[in-house]
Amino acid sequence: MSGPTRELPIIDRHPTRRVYQASVSRRDRMVAVTEGACLPVVVVFGCLLLAYGIAAAFRLLP
């Protein structure tokens, strides 16, 4: 029965940890949203840059 009595202090500490985890999850959500929005922008920008490079190469060939 020592297991449940050991878990009681952890349960008492959880409310403060839950508030901290809520703030961290908000930061993680912000980072996830920014990463999720940044990745397509980087991919599109890279594709445009690649297309511009190919167009410039074709302009230089003739």
C-alpha positions in Angstrom: 0.0 0.0 0.0 3.0 2.3 -0.1 2.5 2.9 -3.8 -0.8 4.8 -3.5 0.5 6.9 -0.6 3.6 7.8 -2.7 1.4 8.9 -5.6 -0.6 11.3 -3.3 2.1 14.1 -3.2 2.4 13.8 -7.0 -1.3 14.3 -7.3 -1.1 17.3 -5.0 1.7 18.8 -7.2 -0.2 18.2 -10.4 -2.4 21.4 -10.3 0.6 23.6 -10.5 2.2 21.4 -13.1 -1.0 21.5 -15.1 -1.0 25.3 -15.2 2.7 25.1 -16.3 1.9 22.4 -18.9 -1.0 24.6 -20.2 1.4 27.5 -20.8 4.0 25.2 -22.4 1.3 23.6 -24.6 0.3 27.1 -25.7 3.9 27.9 -26.6 4.1 24.5 -28.4 0.9 25.2 -30.2 2.3 28.6 -31.3 5.5 27.0 -32.4 3.6 24.2 -34.2 1.4 26.8 -36.0 4.4 28.9 -37.0 6.3 25.8 -38.2 3.2 24.5 -40.0 2.7 27.9 -41.7 6.5 28.5 -42.3 7.2 25.1 -44.0 4.8 25.7 -47.0 6.1 29.2 -47.4 9.6 28.0 -47.5 8.7 25.2 -50.0 6.8 27.7 -52.2 9.6 30.2 -52.0 12.2 27.5 -52.8 10.1 26.3 -55.8 9.8 29.9 -57.1 13.5 30.5 -56.6 14.3 27.2 -58.4 11.9 28.2 -61.3 13.6 31.6 -61.5 17.0 30.0 -61.6 15.9 27.6 -64.4 14.4 30.6 -66.3 17.6 32.6 -65.9 19.6 29.5 -67.1 17.4 29.2 -70.2 17.8 32.9 -70.8 21.6 32.6 -70.6 21.8 29.5 -72.9 20.8 31.2 -76.2 
